[in-house]
Amino acid sequence: VIRHPKYQESKRIAIFLSMPDEIQTEEIIKDIFKQGKECFIPRYKPDSNHMDMLKLSSAEDISSLTLTSWNILQPSDDDSAREEALAGGGLDLIFMPGLGFDKKGNRLGRGKGYYDTYLERCMKHASGKPYTIALAFREQICESVPVAENDVQVDEILYEDC
């Protein structure tokens, strides 16, 4: 991941804080700060499909986050001091989680459409749609995954042996 050309050229990067069954992102987050890049993480709004990408100030900043009912760390709802990526310069790159992927770039998420809705908002931003890379285990690559009309394909899927 850290040798990937898109990662190397990106300055503003959004990345998920991994759950136990996902590719672990902690080392990538540490490298984002080591490289002097800006790091944004998701804040999901429950009972909706709205998500914002909020800026982390450091890798250690993660320890100040709130654990949601889904067991995901994220900035609390009343945390208004953090920059939202689309309120500023947008994003260059988004690393995306998922349950399954196919080689055409289709992604099966957890069913709420958070990333698809966020990417639609990105397309309306002056900086345009960021490059998207899904991080997956080889076992998550399928022949095909179900897609809906509003699903946005990922630009690239990185997994072992790819």
Solvent accessible surface area in square Angstrom, and as a share of the most:
residue,aa,sasa,rsa
1,V,61,0.35
2,I,76,0.39
3,R,214,0.78
4,H,28,0.13
5,P,93,0.59
6,K,71,0.30
7,Y,0,0.00
8,Q,90,0.40
9,E,112,0.50
10,S,4,0.03
11,K,132,0.56
12,R,31,0.11
13,I,0,0.00
14,A,0,0.00
15,I,0,0.00
16,F,5,0.02
17,L,21,0.10
18,S,33,0.21
19,M,37,0.17
20,P,127,0.80
21,D,86,0.44
22,E,14,0.06
23,I,39,0.20
24,Q,110,0.49
25,T,1,0.01
26,E,102,0.46
27,E,120,0.54
28,I,16,0.08
29,I,2,0.01
30,K,89,0.38
31,D,12,0.06
32,I,0,0.00
33,F,53,0.22
34,K,163,0.69
35,Q,89,0.40
36,G,68,0.65
37,K,19,0.08
38,E,52,0.23
39,C,0,0.00
40,F,0,0.00
41,I,1,0.00
42,P,5,0.03
43,R,24,0.09
44,Y,23,0.09
45,K,82,0.35
46,P,83,0.52
47,D,142,0.73
48,S,46,0.30
49,N,68,0.35
50,H,59,0.26
51,M,1,0.01
52,D,16,0.08
53,M,0,0.00
54,L,5,0.03
55,K,60,0.25
56,L,2,0.01
57,S,91,0.58
58,S,35,0.22
59,A,20,0.15
60,E,132,0.59
61,D,20,0.10
62,I,31,0.16
63,S,105,0.68
64,S,79,0.51
65,L,16,0.08
66,T,68,0.40
67,L,105,0.52
68,T,34,0.20
69,S,116,0.75
70,W,95,0.33
71,N,101,0.52
72,I,21,0.11
73,L,61,0.30
74,Q,10,0.05
75,P,1,0.01
76,S,39,0.25
77,D,106,0.55
78,D,123,0.64
79,D,34,0.17
80,S,109,0.70
81,A,102,0.79
82,R,46,0.17
83,E,58,0.26
84,E,28,0.12
85,A,0,0.00
86,L,30,0.15
87,A,90,0.69
88,G,33,0.32
89,G,46,0.44
90,G,0,0.00
91,L,5,0.03
92,D,59,0.31
93,L,0,0.00
94,I,0,0.00
95,F,0,0.00
96,M,0,0.00
97,P,13,0.08
98,G,7,0.07
99,L,78,0.39
100,G,3,0.03
101,F,0,0.00
102,D,1,0.01
103,K,157,0.67
104,K,138,0.58
105,G,6,0.06
106,N,20,0.10
107,R,30,0.11
108,L,69,0.34
109,G,16,0.15
110,R,124,0.45
111,G,75,0.72
112,K,100,0.43
113,G,24,0.24
114,Y,18,0.07
115,Y,8,0.03
116,D,10,0.05
117,T,31,0.18
118,Y,1,0.00
119,L,0,0.00
120,E,73,0.33
121,R,67,0.24
122,C,1,0.00
123,M,94,0.42
124,K,172,0.73
125,H,38,0.17
126,A,110,0.86
127,S,62,0.40
128,G,24,0.23
129,K,73,0.31
130,P,5,0.03
131,Y,55,0.21
132,T,0,0.00
133,I,0,0.00
134,A,0,0.00
135,L,8,0.04
136,A,2,0.01
137,F,74,0.31
138,R,113,0.41
139,E,135,0.60
140,Q,29,0.13
141,I,32,0.16
142,C,55,0.33
143,E,167,0.75
144,S,75,0.48
145,V,13,0.07
146,P,99,0.62
147,V,84,0.48
148,A,58,0.45
149,E,183,0.82
150,N,84,0.43
151,D,50,0.26
152,V,26,0.15
153,Q,90,0.40
154,V,7,0.04
155,D,71,0.37
156,E,51,0.23
157,I,23,0.12
158,L,32,0.16
159,Y,45,0.17
160,E,91,0.41
161,D,120,0.62
162,C,93,0.56
